[in-house]
Amino acid sequence: MRELFIYYRIEASSAAFALDAAQAMQYRLRTRFPTLAARLLRRPDEPGTTPNDQQTWMEIYSSPDSGGISPGLQAEIEAEAAVLAPFIVGTRHIEVFVPCVS
């Protein structure tokens, strides 16, 4: 079962706007794909403790009831994530993981 772990940096000053955009994006995805589990996490660093007052965020996607994140669903997630581009500093890193034992 493929799961996606996607991380990137956000300017702390834009975090409230980025949070609204990310939550709306994940809501749209969960509405279109009811078996999709989507989470949004933030590294616990407080603004001002990292270079340039940035936060590290992570999106996690899984879909255990449908066998995992297919390449097609991954493409849909990436298309929706375009709304986050104005808030992201640098690159949006995508990692794919599967269970060690199935």
TARA-V745088 format. One record per residue. N is the residue number from 1. RES is the residue in one small letter. SS is DSSP state (2 for helix, 1 for strand, 0 for the rest). PSI is psi in radians with two decimals (NA if undefined). OMEGA is omega as a letter, one per 20 degrees, with the letter a starting at -180 (* if undefined). Layout:
N/RES/SS/PSI/OMEGA ; N/RES/SS/PSI/OMEGA
This chain:
1/m/0/2.01/r ; 2/r/1/2.36/r ; 3/e/1/2.58/r ; 4/l/1/2.39/r ; 5/f/1/2.02/a ; 6/i/1/2.16/a ; 7/y/1/2.70/a ; 8/y/1/3.01/r ; 9/r/1/2.53/a ; 10/i/1/2.43/r ; 11/e/1/2.29/a ; 12/a/2/-0.59/a ; 13/s/2/-0.35/r ; 14/s/2/0.11/a ; 15/a/2/-0.70/a ; 16/a/2/-0.74/r ; 17/f/2/-0.72/r ; 18/a/2/-0.68/r ; 19/l/2/-0.79/r ; 20/d/2/-0.79/a ; 21/a/2/-0.75/a ; 22/a/2/-0.74/r ; 23/q/2/-0.69/r ; 24/a/2/-0.71/r ; 25/m/2/-0.83/a ; 26/q/2/-0.60/r ; 27/y/2/-0.79/r ; 28/r/2/-0.74/r ; 29/l/2/-0.77/a ; 30/r/2/-0.53/r ; 31/t/2/-0.74/r ; 32/r/2/-0.54/a ; 33/f/0/1.48/a ; 34/p/0/-0.41/r ; 35/t/0/-0.04/a ; 36/l/0/2.26/r ; 37/a/1/2.19/a ; 38/a/1/2.29/r ; 39/r/1/2.67/r ; 40/l/1/2.14/a ; 41/l/1/2.79/r ; 42/r/1/2.40/r ; 43/r/0/2.46/a ; 44/p/0/0.11/r ; 45/d/0/2.37/r ; 46/e/0/2.58/r ; 47/p/0/2.42/a ; 48/g/0/-0.26/r ; 49/t/0/-0.09/r ; 50/t/0/2.78/a ; 51/p/2/2.37/r ; 52/n/2/0.40/r ; 53/d/2/0.96/r ; 54/q/1/2.71/r ; 55/q/1/2.59/r ; 56/t/1/2.21/r ; 57/w/1/2.71/r ; 58/m/1/2.31/r ; 59/e/1/2.43/r ; 60/i/1/2.29/a ; 61/y/1/2.31/r ; 62/s/1/2.83/r ; 63/s/0/1.23/a ; 64/p/2/-0.55/a ; 65/d/2/-0.29/a ; 66/s/2/0.26/r ; 67/g/0/0.12/r ; 68/g/1/-3.06/a ; 69/i/0/1.92/r ; 70/s/0/2.82/r ; 71/p/2/-0.62/r ; 72/g/2/-0.75/r ; 73/l/2/-0.65/r ; 74/q/2/-0.72/r ; 75/a/2/-0.67/r ; 76/e/2/-0.72/r ; 77/i/2/-0.78/a ; 78/e/2/-0.67/r ; 79/a/2/-0.77/r ; 80/e/2/-0.61/a ; 81/a/2/-0.16/r ; 82/a/2/-0.47/r ; 83/v/2/-0.30/a ; 84/l/2/-0.22/a ; 85/a/2/-0.72/a ; 86/p/2/-0.33/a ; 87/f/2/-0.28/a ; 88/i/1/2.30/r ; 89/v/1/2.06/a ; 90/g/1/-2.41/a ; 91/t/1/2.56/r ; 92/r/1/1.91/a ; 93/h/1/2.24/a ; 94/i/1/2.18/r ; 95/e/1/2.42/r ; 96/v/1/2.28/r ; 97/f/1/2.63/r ; 98/v/0/2.75/r ; 99/p/0/2.57/r ; 100/c/0/-0.58/r ; 101/v/0/2.36/r ; 102/s/0/NA/*
